[in-house]
Amino acid sequence: MEKEDLPQFSEWFNTPEVFGDYNPLHQSSKVETEKMLESPLELRPFIIEKKDGTKIGFIAHFHVLHVAGRQLEIGYTLIPSERGKRYCTEAIQIMLDFLFLSMETTRIQATTDTRNLASQKVLEKTGFKKEGTLRKYIFVRGELRDAYLYSILREEWKEPRILTRR
Ligand SMILES: CC(C)(COP(=O)(O)OP(=O)(O)OC[C@H]1O[C@@H](n2cnc3c(N)ncnc32)[C@H](O)[C@@H]1OP(=O)(O)O)[C@@H](O)C(=O)NCCC(=O)NCCS
């Protein structure tokens, strides 16, 4: 994500439909969004772009606990009109290649509301394994919801699928 993407990112961040039915509602000013990106524990977002340059969502990685632990988590979202076209599956594959090729992490995790079947499908298609249920983990639309914890280890990733080592 470049600085010029901030207004678009900030708009998405404040639009409930962009995060769908299974994510907490977000509200963040442009200044707050910019600050969030500066913190080492916070989101490192990448814009998901189609070949023609249309920006259709984002995928982010962030540290779980402390940066020194090298535990990474990813999160992703697409604008509603671009869902169901397998773009997210491809975006996750690229993100896994990027993180395992460029960082010393051995594990990448993701969490998702137990009702979010599309998200579970993309995680399973990209090699993540379900580890278990995080009870009453996310606050969505007025209630605490259970979430599944997924992870993929470096040895399960094995080799890049889309990016190359060079
Ligand atoms: C979750 C999300 C990112 C998936 O992206 P996507 O590009 O639509 O996903 P893909 O098209 O790559 O794959 C979705 C898969 O789930 C399946 N799927 C979609 N909705 C489903 C449902 N309700 N039940 C079962 N399977 C479903 C699709 O058929 C597809 O599987 P297939 O490739 O075998 O046909 C997208 O739906 C989204 O942005 N949702 C809102 C935000 C969100 O929930 N983010 C994740 C937070 S954890």
The ligand as a Tripos MOL2 file, in Angstrom:
@<TRIPOS>MOLECULE
LIG
   48    50     1     0     0
SMALL
NO_CHARGES

@<TRIPOS>ATOM
      1 C1        -13.8630  -14.0360    2.7290 C.3       1 LIG1
      2 C2        -13.5080  -13.3900    1.3930 C.3       1 LIG1
      3 C3        -12.2510  -12.5710    1.5370 C.3       1 LIG1
      4 C4        -13.2930  -14.5200    0.3700 C.3       1 LIG1
      5 O1        -12.7950  -13.9510   -0.8480 O.3       1 LIG1
      6 P1        -13.2290  -14.4910   -2.2790 P.3       1 LIG1
      7 O2        -12.3290  -13.9200   -3.3290 O.co2     1 LIG1
      8 O3        -14.6840  -14.2630   -2.4280 O.co2     1 LIG1
      9 O4        -12.9040  -16.0070   -2.1070 O.3       1 LIG1
     10 P2        -12.6590  -17.0490   -3.2600 P.3       1 LIG1
     11 O5        -13.5560  -16.7250   -4.4390 O.co2     1 LIG1
     12 O6        -11.1970  -17.1340   -3.5220 O.co2     1 LIG1
     13 O7        -13.1210  -18.3920   -2.5630 O.3       1 LIG1
     14 C5        -14.3140  -18.4510   -1.8400 C.3       1 LIG1
     15 C6        -14.6860  -19.9220   -1.7160 C.3       1 LIG1
     16 O8        -15.6870  -20.0210   -0.7040 O.3       1 LIG1
     17 C7        -16.8550  -20.5570   -1.2690 C.3       1 LIG1
     18 N1        -17.9730  -19.8980   -0.5950 N.ar      1 LIG1
     19 C8        -18.3470  -18.6060   -0.6850 C.ar      1 LIG1
     20 N2        -19.4110  -18.3950    0.0890 N.ar      1 LIG1
     21 C9        -19.6970  -19.5920    0.6850 C.ar      1 LIG1
     22 C10       -20.6870  -20.0350    1.5880 C.ar      1 LIG1
     23 N3        -21.6050  -19.1990    2.0720 N.pl3     1 LIG1
     24 N4        -20.6810  -21.3330    1.9580 N.ar      1 LIG1
     25 C11       -19.7570  -22.1910    1.4940 C.ar      1 LIG1
     26 N5        -18.7750  -21.8320    0.6340 N.ar      1 LIG1
     27 C12       -18.7620  -20.5540    0.2380 C.ar      1 LIG1
     28 C13       -16.7780  -20.2710   -2.7560 C.3       1 LIG1
     29 O9        -17.5510  -21.1670   -3.5030 O.3       1 LIG1
     30 C14       -15.2830  -20.4460   -3.0000 C.3       1 LIG1
     31 O10       -14.9300  -21.8060   -3.0880 O.3       1 LIG1
     32 P3        -14.4900  -22.4590   -4.5050 P.3       1 LIG1
     33 O11       -13.2820  -21.6800   -5.0050 O.co2     1 LIG1
     34 O12       -14.1560  -23.8760   -4.1680 O.co2     1 LIG1
     35 O13       -15.6630  -22.2820   -5.4060 O.co2     1 LIG1
     36 C15       -14.6410  -12.4680    0.8720 C.3       1 LIG1
     37 O14       -15.8270  -13.1910    0.8390 O.3       1 LIG1
     38 C16       -14.8120  -11.2020    1.7370 C.2       1 LIG1
     39 O15       -14.1710  -10.1810    1.4790 O.2       1 LIG1
     40 N6        -15.7040  -11.2780    2.7520 N.am      1 LIG1
     41 C17       -15.9330  -10.1550    3.6570 C.3       1 LIG1
     42 C18       -14.7580   -9.8790    4.5690 C.3       1 LIG1
     43 C19       -14.3370  -11.0960    5.3450 C.2       1 LIG1
     44 O16       -15.1700  -11.8630    5.8480 O.2       1 LIG1
     45 N7        -13.0270  -11.2800    5.4550 N.am      1 LIG1
     46 C20       -12.4410  -12.4040    6.1570 C.3       1 LIG1
     47 C21       -12.3700  -12.1410    7.5850 C.3       1 LIG1
     48 S1        -11.7120  -13.5340    8.4650 S.3       1 LIG1
@<TRIPOS>BOND
     1     1     2 1
     2     2     3 1
     3     2     4 1
     4     2    36 1
     5     4     5 1
     6     5     6 1
     7     6     7 2
     8     6     8 1
     9     6     9 1
    10     9    10 1
    11    10    11 2
    12    10    12 1
    13    10    13 1
    14    13    14 1
    15    14    15 1
    16    15    16 1
    17    15    30 1
    18    16    17 1
    19    17    18 1
    20    17    28 1
    21    18    19 ar
    22    18    27 ar
    23    19    20 ar
    24    20    21 ar
    25    21    22 ar
    26    21    27 ar
    27    22    23 1
    28    22    24 ar
    29    24    25 ar
    30    25    26 ar
    31    26    27 ar
    32    28    29 1
    33    28    30 1
    34    30    31 1
    35    31    32 1
    36    32    33 2
    37    32    34 1
    38    32    35 1
    39    36    37 1
    40    36    38 1
    41    38    39 2
    42    38    40 1
    43    40    41 1
    44    41    42 1
    45    42    43 1
    46    43    44 2
    47    43    45 1
    48    45    46 1
    49    46    47 1
    50    47    48 1
@<TRIPOS>SUBSTRUCTURE
     1 LIG1         1 GROUP 0 **** ****
